[in-house]
C-alpha cells in the first residue's frame, strides 16, 4: 500500500514561498531517542519544513508520512560499497526507502513534476544549467494561483498559466534529496569510502530514473568541512584537499549533469578552535573592529570566510556557478571551551539574521546558499566524538526535545516550542557509598564511560570541575 507521504515534494502556498529554506538535521544516535512521532510534532510546532536524515529508519519515515515536511533521506557509509557494486542493491534501496513512500494523493499544493527545458530566454539550446541566465520550468500544480504567487515573490518572473520563467540564482529547489553517505570524505575515515561514493551516486540516480523520480528526488553527497581548505586562511587561496581533487571533479560533474546542488558542512565553531587567528566575536557574527581583508574583499564573519573558501575551491576546478546547500552548521553547547547554550544562542541568532538578510558573501553577493540545515535538532549521546566531546551536544533541543535557548528558526517567534507529553523513566540519582571499598571505582567509572556519555565531565565539559567521588556518581548514573 502506498503511503500518503510528502517526503520528497515541496508543499507551497503563495504566502509560504521563500527564496531559501532553513531546515534541521535530525540524528537518532541516542541511547534514549525521542519517539519519532514526538519529533515530528516538535518540527511542526516550530514550523520547521525541511529535515535532513542520516539514514532511512522506517519508523522515522513512517512518522513523517503526511507531515508536509521536505526530507533529505540518508544512506549510511556502511552501505556505499554494496551500492557501488550492484544496481540491484540500489534499486532495492530506492524501492524500500523512496518509492513506497510516494503516492499520488496528498493535502496542500504539491509539485508533481518539474522539468527543465534546456533553452535560454532567446530560445538557444544549451547543454547545462551553468549556461543559463534564465530558464523555463514546467510545474503541474493543483492551483495555478501558486504560479502567480511565484511571479509576485520573485518580481522578475513571468507567469503564463502554469509556466514560469525564473532567474537561476533565485530558483527554489522543489525536490527531496537522497544523501549518499554521511560525510564520506571526512579525513578521519581515510580513503576507505572514496572508491565507492561516485558509483553509489550513479546507481541510485539510475534507480530513481527507472521509477520516474529522478526529477523530483536529487542525489547529493554531503561533504565535510575538511574537504576544502586554505593554508593562508584567505578565501582567495581556497582549494579542495589534494587527495580529493580528482574525486571532487567527478562528483561535481555528476551533480551538474543532474542539476543537483553541492552539499557541504560549514563549521565556524571548529574553525575557531583550530585557528588561533579567528576570534570568538568573528565566529559569532559580532566582529566590528577587526574584519579580515582578502585583497579588496572584506570579511566580517567566519561563515562568509568559510563559504567563500569553498566557492574559490569550486571555481578552481571549473564549477564557479555550482549551487550550494549548507548541509550542516551549528554551535555546540557542551564538551569544549565556549561551547555553551548562551554562546550557541548568539551564534544562531547571528546566522539566522545573516541568512534572512540575503546579502550573500563577498564572492557571491545577494546569492546566499539555496538551503541551510541547522546541526542539529537534538543532542545525540552516542554520536562519534572523533572530532571532540562537543559532537554529542549540537542540539538546539536536548535529547528529550526541550529548547536549550531561543531562536527564530522560521516559526515567526523567538520562543521555541518544547516537545509535549514526553514519557520519562522514574527520577533516580545514585551516589557513591563512601563506606565501601572504592579502590577500583575510578577504573570502573572509565569502563562505564566507554558506553555512557561522559563528555560533560571531560576536559572542557560543563561538569569537568566536579570532584571525586561525585564524578564517579555521574559516570554510573549516565551508564
Secondary structure, DSSP 8 states (H G I E B T S, - for coil): ------TTB-B--TTT--SSEEEEEE----TT---HHHHHHHHHHTT--EEEESS--HHHHHHTTTS--EEEEEE-GGGHHHHHH-HHHHHHHHHHHTGGG--S--SS-B---EEE-SB-TT--B-SSGGG-SEEEEEE--S-THHHHHHHHHHSS-EEETTEEEEEGGG----BEEEEESSSTT-GGGTTTTHHHHHHHHHHHHHHHHHTT-TTTEEEE--B-GGGEE-TTS-GGG-EE-GGGHHHHHHHHHHHHHTT--EEEE--HHHHHHH-TTS-HHHHTT---S--EEETTEEE-SHHHHHHHHHHHHHHHTT-TT--EEEEEE---SSSSTT-SHHHHHHHHHHHHHHHHHT-B-SSSBT---SEEEES-SB--TTS--SS-GGGG---SB-TTS-BSS---SSSSSSS-----S------------TTS--TTHHHHHHHHHTTS--GGGSTTSTTTT--TTHHHHHHHHH-
